Protein backbone atom coordinates (compact mmCIF):
# COMPACT_ATOMS: atom_id res chain seq x y z
CA UNK A 1 0.00 0.00 0.00
CA UNK A 2 1.42 3.38 -1.06
CA UNK A 3 1.86 5.96 1.70
CA UNK A 4 1.72 9.72 1.09
CA UNK A 5 4.06 12.17 2.77
CA UNK A 6 2.59 15.09 4.63
CA UNK A 7 3.67 17.46 1.83
CA UNK A 8 1.98 15.29 -0.80
CA UNK A 9 -1.20 15.14 1.27
CA UNK A 10 -1.27 18.93 1.61
CA UNK A 11 -0.75 19.38 -2.13
CA UNK A 12 -3.61 16.97 -2.84
CA UNK A 13 -5.85 18.79 -0.41
CA UNK A 14 -5.01 22.17 -1.96
CA UNK A 15 -5.66 20.80 -5.43
CA UNK A 16 -9.05 19.45 -4.36
CA UNK A 17 -9.94 22.78 -2.81
CA UNK A 18 -9.10 24.67 -6.00
CA UNK A 19 -11.18 22.25 -8.07
CA UNK A 20 -14.17 22.71 -5.76
CA UNK A 21 -13.74 26.48 -5.72
CA UNK A 22 -13.61 26.62 -9.49
CA UNK A 23 -16.74 24.49 -9.69
CA UNK A 24 -18.55 26.91 -7.42
CA UNK A 25 -17.57 29.86 -9.63
CA UNK A 26 -18.57 28.11 -12.85
CA UNK A 27 -21.87 26.91 -11.41
CA UNK A 28 -22.65 30.37 -10.11
CA UNK A 29 -21.75 31.90 -13.45
CA UNK A 30 -24.26 29.72 -15.28
CA UNK A 31 -26.99 30.39 -12.76
CA UNK A 32 -26.50 34.14 -12.60
CA UNK A 33 -24.35 35.46 -15.39
CA UNK A 34 -24.55 39.08 -14.35
CA UNK A 35 -23.27 38.48 -10.85
CA UNK A 36 -20.03 39.76 -9.43
CA UNK A 37 -18.00 37.08 -7.69
CA UNK A 38 -15.17 38.12 -5.41
CA UNK A 39 -12.11 36.14 -4.36
CA UNK A 40 -9.97 37.17 -1.41
CA UNK A 41 -7.74 35.80 1.34
CA UNK A 42 -8.98 35.71 4.91
CA UNK A 43 -6.83 36.81 7.83
CA UNK A 44 -5.75 33.20 8.25
CA UNK A 45 -4.57 33.06 4.64
CA UNK A 46 -7.41 30.91 3.33
CA UNK A 47 -8.68 31.77 -0.18
CA UNK A 48 -12.42 32.47 -0.12
CA UNK A 49 -15.14 33.29 -2.66
CA UNK A 50 -18.23 35.43 -2.19
CA UNK A 51 -20.98 37.18 -4.17
CA UNK A 52 -20.83 40.05 -1.65
CA UNK A 53 -18.03 42.60 -1.92
CA UNK A 54 -15.60 42.00 0.98
CA UNK A 55 -14.88 44.80 3.41
CA UNK A 56 -11.41 45.94 4.53
CA UNK A 57 -9.51 43.30 2.52
CA UNK A 58 -7.88 43.20 -0.90
CA UNK A 59 -9.99 41.28 -3.39
CA UNK A 60 -10.33 40.46 -7.07
CA UNK A 61 -13.63 40.84 -8.93
CA UNK A 62 -15.02 38.44 -11.48
CA UNK A 63 -18.03 38.96 -13.73
CA UNK A 64 -19.40 36.68 -16.41
CA UNK A 65 -20.66 37.95 -19.79
CA UNK A 66 -22.48 41.13 -20.68
CA UNK A 67 -25.95 41.71 -19.29
CA UNK A 68 -27.86 41.22 -22.55
CA UNK A 69 -25.67 38.46 -24.01
CA UNK A 70 -27.16 35.46 -22.23
CA UNK A 71 -28.89 33.50 -24.99
CA UNK A 72 -31.42 31.85 -22.67
CA UNK A 73 -32.16 34.95 -20.59
CA UNK A 74 -35.62 34.90 -19.00
CA UNK A 75 -35.81 38.69 -18.87
CA UNK A 76 -38.72 40.25 -20.73
CA UNK A 77 -36.80 43.01 -22.50
CA UNK A 78 -40.00 44.80 -23.48
CA UNK A 79 -40.98 45.22 -19.84
CA UNK A 80 -37.65 45.31 -17.99
CA UNK A 81 -37.04 48.35 -15.77
CA UNK A 82 -35.47 51.29 -17.61
CA UNK A 83 -32.86 53.60 -16.09
CA UNK A 84 -33.69 57.12 -17.20
CA UNK A 85 -31.82 59.18 -14.61
CA UNK A 86 -28.41 57.54 -13.95
CA UNK A 87 -25.57 59.43 -15.68
CA UNK A 88 -28.13 61.56 -17.51
CA UNK A 89 -25.89 64.62 -17.91
CA UNK A 90 -22.79 62.66 -18.96
CA UNK A 91 -24.76 60.64 -21.54
CA UNK A 92 -26.48 63.72 -23.01
CA UNK A 93 -23.24 65.69 -23.14
CA UNK A 94 -21.31 62.92 -24.89
CA UNK A 95 -24.20 62.13 -27.25
CA UNK A 96 -24.44 65.78 -28.28
CA UNK A 97 -20.69 66.05 -28.82
CA UNK A 98 -20.53 62.99 -31.06
CA UNK A 99 -23.94 63.51 -32.69
CA UNK A 100 -25.54 60.27 -31.54
CA UNK A 101 -28.97 59.43 -30.12
CA UNK A 102 -28.68 59.38 -26.30
CA UNK A 103 -31.39 56.70 -26.20
CA UNK A 104 -29.09 54.43 -28.20
CA UNK A 105 -26.24 55.11 -25.79
CA UNK A 106 -28.47 54.29 -22.84
CA UNK A 107 -29.59 51.08 -24.56
CA UNK A 108 -25.99 49.96 -25.06
CA UNK A 109 -25.06 50.75 -21.47
CA UNK A 110 -28.09 48.81 -20.26
CA UNK A 111 -27.18 45.85 -22.48
CA UNK A 112 -23.50 45.90 -21.60
CA UNK A 113 -23.37 46.46 -17.85
CA UNK A 114 -26.91 47.07 -16.58
CA UNK A 115 -25.63 50.49 -15.49
CA UNK A 116 -22.99 49.01 -13.19
CA UNK A 117 -19.92 51.32 -13.43
CA UNK A 118 -17.72 48.71 -11.72
CA UNK A 119 -18.62 45.83 -14.07
CA UNK A 120 -15.63 43.80 -15.25
CA UNK A 121 -16.02 40.94 -17.73
CA UNK A 122 -14.00 37.74 -17.78
CA UNK A 123 -12.38 39.02 -20.99
CA UNK A 124 -11.27 42.20 -19.22
CA UNK A 125 -13.86 44.69 -20.51
CA UNK A 126 -14.58 47.37 -17.93
CA UNK A 127 -17.16 49.85 -16.80
CA UNK A 128 -20.54 51.03 -18.00
CA UNK A 129 -19.86 50.51 -21.70
CA UNK A 130 -17.49 47.58 -21.19
CA UNK A 131 -14.37 48.96 -22.81
CA UNK A 132 -11.46 46.62 -23.43
CA UNK A 133 -8.14 48.04 -22.15
CA UNK A 134 -6.66 48.44 -25.65
CA UNK A 135 -9.81 50.17 -26.93
CA UNK A 136 -9.94 52.42 -23.87
CA UNK A 137 -6.34 53.45 -24.45
CA UNK A 138 -7.04 54.32 -28.09
CA UNK A 139 -10.01 56.40 -26.98
CA UNK A 140 -7.98 58.29 -24.41
CA UNK A 141 -9.73 56.72 -21.43
CA UNK A 142 -7.33 56.46 -18.50
CA UNK A 143 -9.75 54.94 -16.00
CA UNK A 144 -12.53 52.78 -17.47
CA UNK A 145 -14.15 52.46 -14.05
CA UNK A 146 -14.76 56.20 -14.01
CA UNK A 147 -18.32 56.55 -15.27
CA UNK A 148 -17.65 59.92 -16.89
CA UNK A 149 -14.53 58.76 -18.76
CA UNK A 150 -16.13 55.46 -19.74
CA UNK A 151 -19.22 57.11 -21.20
CA UNK A 152 -17.19 59.67 -23.11
CA UNK A 153 -14.93 56.99 -24.60
CA UNK A 154 -17.70 54.49 -25.25
CA UNK A 155 -19.89 57.05 -27.01
CA UNK A 156 -16.94 58.14 -29.16
CA UNK A 157 -16.39 54.51 -30.17
CA UNK A 158 -20.09 53.90 -30.81
CA UNK A 159 -20.37 57.06 -32.91
CA UNK A 160 -17.43 55.94 -35.06
CA UNK A 161 -19.14 52.60 -35.66
CA UNK A 162 -22.37 54.33 -36.67
CA UNK A 163 -20.49 56.47 -39.17
CA UNK A 164 -18.72 53.41 -40.55
CA UNK A 165 -22.00 51.54 -41.04
CA UNK A 166 -23.85 54.62 -42.33
CA UNK A 167 -26.17 54.93 -39.34
CA UNK A 168 -27.15 51.24 -39.23
CA UNK A 169 -27.79 50.65 -35.53
CA UNK A 170 -27.88 46.87 -35.92
CA UNK A 171 -24.49 46.66 -37.59
CA UNK A 172 -23.02 49.12 -35.09
CA UNK A 173 -24.40 47.02 -32.22
CA UNK A 174 -23.06 43.83 -33.78
CA UNK A 175 -19.61 45.36 -34.22
CA UNK A 176 -19.67 46.71 -30.67
CA UNK A 177 -20.36 43.19 -29.41
CA UNK A 178 -18.44 40.90 -31.77
CA UNK A 179 -15.94 43.26 -33.36
CA UNK A 180 -15.69 44.95 -36.72
CA UNK A 181 -13.69 42.05 -38.12
CA UNK A 182 -16.53 39.60 -37.45
CA UNK A 183 -19.06 41.87 -39.16
CA UNK A 184 -16.77 42.18 -42.18
CA UNK A 185 -16.10 38.43 -42.41
CA UNK A 186 -19.80 37.59 -42.35
CA UNK A 187 -21.01 40.51 -44.42
CA UNK A 188 -23.38 41.65 -41.69
CA UNK A 189 -24.49 40.52 -38.24
CA UNK A 190 -22.33 37.47 -37.37
CA UNK A 191 -24.17 34.14 -36.93
CA UNK A 192 -23.28 34.03 -33.24
CA UNK A 193 -26.27 33.44 -30.97
CA UNK A 194 -24.86 35.80 -28.35
CA UNK A 195 -24.41 38.62 -30.87
CA UNK A 196 -27.81 38.05 -32.46
CA UNK A 197 -29.70 38.27 -29.16
CA UNK A 198 -27.55 41.23 -28.14
CA UNK A 199 -28.44 43.17 -31.29
CA UNK A 200 -32.11 42.33 -30.87
CA UNK A 201 -32.17 43.40 -27.23
CA UNK A 202 -30.27 46.63 -27.85
CA UNK A 203 -32.86 47.41 -30.51
CA UNK A 204 -35.72 46.81 -28.09
CA UNK A 205 -34.08 48.92 -25.39
CA UNK A 206 -33.27 51.68 -27.86
CA UNK A 207 -36.90 51.90 -28.92
CA UNK A 208 -38.10 51.93 -25.32
CA UNK A 209 -35.59 54.54 -24.15
CA UNK A 210 -36.45 56.62 -27.19
CA UNK A 211 -40.03 56.98 -25.97
CA UNK A 212 -38.73 58.96 -22.98
CA UNK A 213 -36.25 61.15 -24.86
CA UNK A 214 -38.24 64.25 -23.93
CA UNK A 215 -37.56 63.53 -20.26
CA UNK A 216 -33.80 63.30 -20.72
CA UNK A 217 -33.03 66.71 -22.17
C-alpha positions in Angstrom: 0.0 0.0 0.0 1.4 3.4 -1.1 1.9 6.0 1.7 1.7 9.7 1.1 4.1 12.2 2.8 2.6 15.1 4.6 3.7 17.5 1.8 2.0 15.3 -0.8 -1.2 15.1 1.3 -1.3 18.9 1.6 -0.8 19.4 -2.1 -3.6 17.0 -2.8 -5.9 18.8 -0.4 -5.0 22.2 -2.0 -5.7 20.8 -5.4 -9.1 19.4 -4.4 -9.9 22.8 -2.8 -9.1 24.7 -6.0 -11.2 22.3 -8.1 -14.2 22.7 -5.8 -13.7 26.5 -5.7 -13.6 26.6 -9.5 -16.7 24.5 -9.7 -18.5 26.9 -7.4 -17.6 29.9 -9.6 -18.6 28.1 -12.9 -21.9 26.9 -11.4 -22.6 30.4 -10.1 -21.8 31.9 -13.5 -24.3 29.7 -15.3 -27.0 30.4 -12.8 -26.5 34.1 -12.6 -24.3 35.5 -15.4 -24.6 39.1 -14.4 -23.3 38.5 -10.9 -20.0 39.8 -9.4 -18.0 37.1 -7.7 -15.2 38.1 -5.4 -12.1 36.1 -4.4 -10.0 37.2 -1.4 -7.7 35.8 1.3 -9.0 35.7 4.9 -6.8 36.8 7.8 -5.7 33.2 8.2 -4.6 33.1 4.6 -7.4 30.9 3.3 -8.7 31.8 -0.2 -12.4 32.5 -0.1 -15.1 33.3 -2.7 -18.2 35.4 -2.2 -21.0 37.2 -4.2 -20.8 40.1 -1.6 -18.0 42.6 -1.9 -15.6 42.0 1.0 -14.9 44.8 3.4 -11.4 45.9 4.5 -9.5 43.3 2.5 -7.9 43.2 -0.9 -10.0 41.3 -3.4 -10.3 40.5 -7.1 -13.6 40.8 -8.9 -15.0 38.4 -11.5 -18.0 39.0 -13.7 -19.4 36.7 -16.4 -20.7 38.0 -19.8 -22.5 41.1 -20.7 -26.0 41.7 -19.3 -27.9 41.2 -22.6 -25.7 38.5 -24.0 -27.2 35.5 -22.2 -28.9 33.5 -25.0 -31.4 31.9 -22.7 -32.2 34.9 -20.6 -35.6 34.9 -19.0 -35.8 38.7 -18.9 -38.7 40.3 -20.7 -36.8 43.0 -22.5 -40.0 44.8 -23.5 -41.0 45.2 -19.8 -37.6 45.3 -18.0 -37.0 48.3 -15.8 -35.5 51.3 -17.6 -32.9 53.6 -16.1 -33.7 57.1 -17.2 -31.8 59.2 -14.6 -28.4 57.5 -13.9 -25.6 59.4 -15.7 -28.1 61.6 -17.5 -25.9 64.6 -17.9 -22.8 62.7 -19.0 -24.8 60.6 -21.5 -26.5 63.7 -23.0 -23.2 65.7 -23.1 -21.3 62.9 -24.9 -24.2 62.1 -27.2 -24.4 65.8 -28.3 -20.7 66.1 -28.8 -20.5 63.0 -31.1 -23.9 63.5 -32.7 -25.5 60.3 -31.5 -29.0 59.4 -30.1 -28.7 59.4 -26.3 -31.4 56.7 -26.2 -29.1 54.4 -28.2 -26.2 55.1 -25.8 -28.5 54.3 -22.8 -29.6 51.1 -24.6 -26.0 50.0 -25.1 -25.1 50.8 -21.5 -28.1 48.8 -20.3 -27.2 45.9 -22.5 -23.5 45.9 -21.6 -23.4 46.5 -17.9 -26.9 47.1 -16.6 -25.6 50.5 -15.5 -23.0 49.0 -13.2 -19.9 51.3 -13.4 -17.7 48.7 -11.7 -18.6 45.8 -14.1 -15.6 43.8 -15.3 -16.0 40.9 -17.7 -14.0 37.7 -17.8 -12.4 39.0 -21.0 -11.3 42.2 -19.2 -13.9 44.7 -20.5 -14.6 47.4 -17.9 -17.2 49.8 -16.8 -20.5 51.0 -18.0 -19.9 50.5 -21.7 -17.5 47.6 -21.2 -14.4 49.0 -22.8 -11.5 46.6 -23.4 -8.1 48.0 -22.2 -6.7 48.4 -25.7 -9.8 50.2 -26.9 -9.9 52.4 -23.9 -6.3 53.5 -24.4 -7.0 54.3 -28.1 -10.0 56.4 -27.0 -8.0 58.3 -24.4 -9.7 56.7 -21.4 -7.3 56.5 -18.5 -9.8 54.9 -16.0 -12.5 52.8 -17.5 -14.1 52.5 -14.1 -14.8 56.2 -14.0 -18.3 56.5 -15.3 -17.7 59.9 -16.9 -14.5 58.8 -18.8 -16.1 55.5 -19.7 -19.2 57.1 -21.2 -17.2 59.7 -23.1 -14.9 57.0 -24.6 -17.7 54.5 -25.2 -19.9 57.0 -27.0 -16.9 58.1 -29.2 -16.4 54.5 -30.2 -20.1 53.9 -30.8 -20.4 57.1 -32.9 -17.4 55.9 -35.1 -19.1 52.6 -35.7 -22.4 54.3 -36.7 -20.5 56.5 -39.2 -18.7 53.4 -40.6 -22.0 51.5 -41.0 -23.8 54.6 -42.3 -26.2 54.9 -39.3 -27.2 51.2 -39.2 -27.8 50.6 -35.5 -27.9 46.9 -35.9 -24.5 46.7 -37.6 -23.0 49.1 -35.1 -24.4 47.0 -32.2 -23.1 43.8 -33.8 -19.6 45.4 -34.2 -19.7 46.7 -30.7 -20.4 43.2 -29.4 -18.4 40.9 -31.8 -15.9 43.3 -33.4 -15.7 45.0 -36.7 -13.7 42.0 -38.1 -16.5 39.6 -37.5 -19.1 41.9 -39.2 -16.8 42.2 -42.2 -16.1 38.4 -42.4 -19.8 37.6 -42.3 -21.0 40.5 -44.4 -23.4 41.6 -41.7 -24.5 40.5 -38.2 -22.3 37.5 -37.4 -24.2 34.1 -36.9 -23.3 34.0 -33.2 -26.3 33.4 -31.0 -24.9 35.8 -28.4 -24.4 38.6 -30.9 -27.8 38.1 -32.5 -29.7 38.3 -29.2 -27.6 41.2 -28.1 -28.4 43.2 -31.3 -32.1 42.3 -30.9 -32.2 43.4 -27.2 -30.3 46.6 -27.8 -32.9 47.4 -30.5 -35.7 46.8 -28.1 -34.1 48.9 -25.4 -33.3 51.7 -27.9 -36.9 51.9 -28.9 -38.1 51.9 -25.3 -35.6 54.5 -24.1 -36.5 56.6 -27.2 -40.0 57.0 -26.0 -38.7 59.0 -23.0 -36.3 61.2 -24.9 -38.2 64.3 -23.9 -37.6 63.5 -20.3 -33.8 63.3 -20.7 -33.0 66.7 -22.2 
